Amino acid sequence: MVKIHILDNGMSLVVEPMAEVSSAAFSFMVLAGAAYDPAERTGAATVLSELLFRGAGPWDNRALNEQLDALGLHRQGGVSSLHSTFAGALMSERLLEVLQMHAEILLHPHLEEDQFASCKTLALQTLDSLEDDPRQKISLLTKEQFLSYPFGRCVLGERKDIGQLSAEEMKASWAECFNPASTILAVAGKVDFDEIVKATEQYFGAWRGRPCRELPEVSCQSNVFHEPNDGAQVHIGLMYPSLHYRHADYYKALTAVSVLSGGMGSRLFTEVREKRGLCYSVGAKHKIIGRQGAVYCYAGSSPDKAQEALDVMVAELVRLTEGISQDELDRAKAGLRASLIMQGESTSSRADSCAGDYYHIGRVRSLEEIDAAITSLTVDEMADFVKHNQPGNFTIATIGPKELKMPV
């Protein structure tokens, strides 16, 4: 059973004890994502998330990372539109030591000039690596075109902006965004709730900070964007609005996307790739970006087949409004429930889910609740849903030799 504790400084603690495991996982969600980067400094959050681990409290860069390794920590995390996440998993008996170290990392980072320079270099190298990973690049480009500023800003940053970043700006970003009232700590695994509460109060209770600045309302845009590239492949990204976690029909939206792209029997795979041979890869995912739901579709094709691949992909999205068969619904349910079971067995997944649920809806949904919401769906319910939730207002981004046209 998930338990929640709010510290006097506003920091939220969400804990899910899992007696059947030997590990523990944690996830700090801090409202310090790319949307909060200073103007013309896109990438500041990504550089800062690396810089925090280059020395904190009593440890310099080397000592800090050696100590984390010695505790057996498997580090995870990253930067999204709204959040910087610092997460990890390890044996449960070492959890409190790692949480204490993260208190130093988040509250007392060194943010030293010499370490900052190497973090900037690393960020620029990561940007360079996008040229070798066009599938990730097209995902970032599509999101940038789809979402209003500042929510679509590239989490990896912009080369010019990163080059102009200073160590003083990093310190200012940390002071502005890192505060307890906008931080969630989620813990899952073989843990004792009262023990975690006591430790969190001890390590983070004295933390103070000013509230983050307010962001404008997020909105979606319909754009066509092309980045010329003389390669032998065309990468297509397509995004359109969908439902958020908080919507009562969220699991219907998730199931509809699973019908489109839930395996080799899904519609996109069957119609675009298998029957017509228009692409080597195609799929769709439901995403939550900040407080906006969206469906993201990807196809990788050749220049001579790319336009037809896009046309057929959009046609399949629209055809979904005609209804879903019982077989399709059963396959979609089976796939979603299998993912749910695997998620339930992973302490890292549960910690991430607890933090995300608490941020988005103010509580944590149990696996049983989610399973019941998926299992109970009927063909008639799905038919009514897809009929009244037609895909549209598409944003399309492409990388390749020539620009594609928006399908009619």
N, C-alpha and C positions, 0 to 999 in steps of 0.2 A: 504494500500500500504506500502510495506517494505521500510524503509529508512536507509541509512548507513552513519556513520560519523567516520572518522579516526582521533584520537588524534595525536598531534605532536609527542608524544612518541611512536607511532606505535600501540597503543591499538585500537581494532576495536569495534565499537558499532553498533549493528543491532537492529532495532526497528520495530515492527509491531503493530500499533495501532488497537484495536478492540473495536469499539464504543458500540457494543451491549452487552458487559459484564461489570461486576462490579469489577472483580478481575484483578490482574496483576501477571505475572510470570517472572522470570529472570533466566539466566543460564550463569555462568562464566565458560568458557572452557580454561583451562591453560595447556600448553604443558608440563605436568609434570606427565606422566603416568608411568606404570610399566617398559616400555622399557628404561626409563631414570634412573631407579634405579642404584646406583653404583654397580660395579661388586661384586658378592657374598653378596649382600645386597637386594635380592629380597623381596619386601614387604615394602621398605622404603616409597614409595609414599602413600601406604595405611595408614601406621602409621602417616605420616606427615599430611594427610588430616584430621585425627582425632585430632591431636595435635594442629592444627591451631585454633580450636574452644575451646581450653582449656585456653583461655586468650589472649587478644589483646588490643592494645591501652590503654584506661583508665580502662578497665574492667579485673578483674580476671575471672577464669573459671566460677564460679557460677554466678557472675553478668552478664557476657556476655550472657550466655544461658538463664537466667531469662529475660533479656531485649529482646532477640529474641522471646521468648515465649510470652512476653507481647505485642509484635507487631502483634501477630497472624500469625507468619511465619510457614508454613508447609515446612520443610527442605527436600531437595532431593539431589541427586548427587551421586558421586562415582568415582572410579578409573578404567580406561580402559587401553589398551595397550599404547596409546599415551597421553591421557589427564586425568587430575584430574578435575572433574566438581563439582561446588558448585552452587546449584540451589534451588529455592523455589517459593512458591506462597502465596499470601495474598491479602487482600483488597487493591485496587489501591492507596488509599489515604495515605497508610503507606509505599509505595514502596521506596521513596527517603530516608527515615530514615534507612531502611534495607540496601540499597545500600551504604549509608555512613558507616554503621557498617561493611559491607564487605570490604570496603576500609581499615579499621583498621585491619581486619582479614587477608587480603592478603598482606598488606604492612607492618604492624607493629605487627606481632604475638609475643607472649612472648616466646614460645618454651622452657618452663621451665623444668628443670631436674625432679622435682617431678611429674609433669603431664606426662612427657615422659614415665616414668616407668609404669604408669597405661595404657597408650595407647599401649605399647608393650604387656602387659598382655591381653588387649582386642583383639589385633590382633591374639595372640596365641589361645585364646578361640574361635575365629571365625574359625581358621584353624581346631580346634578340632571338631567344629560343622559340618564340611564337612563329617565326618564319619557317621553322621545321615542324610546326604543329598547326597546320591551317584549320584543322577541325576545332581546336580550342579558340583559335583566332576568330573564326567566323561566328562562334557562339558569343564572344565578347562584342564583336561588331554589331551583331543583330540586337543584342540587349541595349547597346548604346543608342541605336537608332529607334528602338521601340519605346524606351522610357524617357520621360521628361527629365531635364537637368534639375538636380544633380544625381538622380538615382541611377541613370545609365552610365555614369562615369566608369571607365575601365579600372577594375580593382588593381591591375598590375601597374597602372600609371601611364603617363605619357612621357616620351623621352625628353622633350624640352622641359617639362615641368620638373621631372626628377633631377635633371641637370642643374636646375636653379635652386633646389632645396638647400636649406642651411641647417646646421645643428640647432641654432636658436629657434627656428621654426618647428623643429621636432619637439623641443621642450615645450613650446607654446601649444602645440597640438595635444601633447600628453596632458598638460595642465587643464586644457579645455574639455577634453572628452573623457578622461579617465576619472570617474567619480563613482561612489558606491550606489547612489540612487538609480543609476542607469546600468548597473551590473547585476547579472544573474549568475549564480554558481549552482550548477546541477551536478549531483553525485548519484551514481548507481553502482550496485555491487554488494559485496559482503561487508556491510557497514552498519554501524549503530547510530541511529538518528541523534540521540541525545549527545553522544560523543562528538559527532560532526558539528552540532550546534555549538557546543562548548568551545571547540577548536576554532570555528569560524568567528565567533564572538571575540576570542582572544587575539586572533591574527588580523582581523579586519575591522573590529569594532571601533577603533580610533580613526579610521579612514574618513576623511572629509574631502569635499570638492564641490565646485559650482555646477549647477545643472547645464546640460548640453544645450546649444542653441536650437531653436525650433526650425524645422525644415518645412518647405512648402508642401502642399498636397501633391502626391504622385499622380501622374496622368500618363496615358498611353498615346502613342502616335502611330500613324500609318505612313510608312516611308518605303522608298526603294533606293537601295544604296549599292554601289558597285566599286570594288577595288580591283583595278587592272592587274593581271598577273599572266605571264606568258607560259605558265606551266601546262602540263597535259591533263590537268584535272580542273573541274569546276566544283567549288564548295558552296552549297546553298543553305542559308539559314532563314527560317521563317518563324515569326512569332505573332501570336494574337492573344487578346485578353481572355481570361478565364476567371474562375471563382477562387476566392481566398479561403484559408482554413476556417474562418469564422462563419462562412456561409453554410446554411443548413443543407445545401445540395452539394457540398464539397466532394463527398465520396462518389456521387454520381459523375461529377466532372472527372475525377481520377479514374473511374471505371471506363468512361468513354475513351479516354486517352489510351488505356490499356487495350481496348478493342482495336484502336488504330495501330498500336505498337507494343504488343505484349508477347512477342515471340514470332516463330516462323509461320504461324497461322494467322497472324494479324493482317489487317487490311493493307497497310502501307507496304509491308514486306511482300505480300502476295501480289498486289496489283502493280506496284512500281518496279520492284526488283525481279520477282520470280516470273510473272507472266510476260512482261514486256522487256526485261533486261535493260532498263534505262539507267540503272545506277548500281554501284557496288556496295553501297551502304545507305540505309534510310531508316528513320525512326522518329519517335516523338516522345517528349517528356512533359509532365506537368511540373511547373516551377512556382515557387513563392519568392518574389523579389521585393524585399521590404514588406509593404502591406498590399502588394498587388499580385494577384494570381495570373498566370500566363501558361500557354502551351508553346513549347519550342520544338520545331521540327528541323531535322537535318537531312540532307541528301548529298552524296558525293557522286559525281557523274563525269562523263567526258564532254568536251565542248560541243560535239555534234548532237548529243542527246540531252543536254542539260535543260533546254527550254521545255522539251516534252516531259522530262522528269518532273519539273516544277508544275507544269500544267496538270499532270495526272495526280500529283500529290495534293494540290489544292482541290481538285475534283473529288478526291476521296474524303477530304475533310468536309466538304459540303455534302457529299452523299451520306455522311453519317446521320444527317438530320432525317433521313428516311426511315430510320429505325435500326435496331440491333436484334440479331437472332438469339434464340435460347442458347445455341452452341457457343456463339461468341461471348455471351454474357457468362456462361459457365467457365470458359477458358480464362476470361479476364478475372473473374473471382478467384479462381484457383491460383493464378499468378500473384495477385495481390495478397492473398492469404499466405502463400509460401514466403513472400517477402516479409510479411508481418511476423511469421514464426521465427525466421532467421534474425529479424531485428530484436525480437524478444529474448533471444539467447545471447545477445551481445551487450555487454555492459557499456561499451562506447556508444552504440546506437541508442541505448536507452537514455544515457546521459544527454546526448544531443537532442533526442526527442523531448525529454523533460524540459530542457532549456527553451527549445523552440515553442513548444506548446504553451509554456508559462508566459513567454513574451507575447505570443499572438492572441491567446484566448484567456489568459489569466488563470488557467488551471491545467492539469495534465490528464489527458485521456488515457484510460487503461487500454491494454491490448484487447481485453474482452469487449470493451465499448466499440473499438474500431472494427473488430471482427464482426460484431453484430450488425454494425452499420453497412458493412460490405455484403455479408451473407444475406441480409434481408431484402436486397434489391431485386426487383422483378423486371421482366421484359417490358411490361406496360409502363412502369415508372420510368425506365430508361428511355422508352419511346417518347414519352411526354417531355422528358428533360431535353433530349437532343433536338426535338422539334422546336422548343422555345429557347434554345441556346446555340444558335447557328454560328459557326466560326466566321469571322469577318474582321475588318479593319486590320488587315495583314501588314506587317512590316517584313520586307524581304531584303536580305543582304547577300551578296555574292562575291566570291573571289575567283577570278578566272580571266580568260582572254577577251571575252566580250560580255556586255551587260545583257541581262535577261529582262523580259517584259512581265509586268504584273498580269497574271491570268485574268481573263474577263469572268 
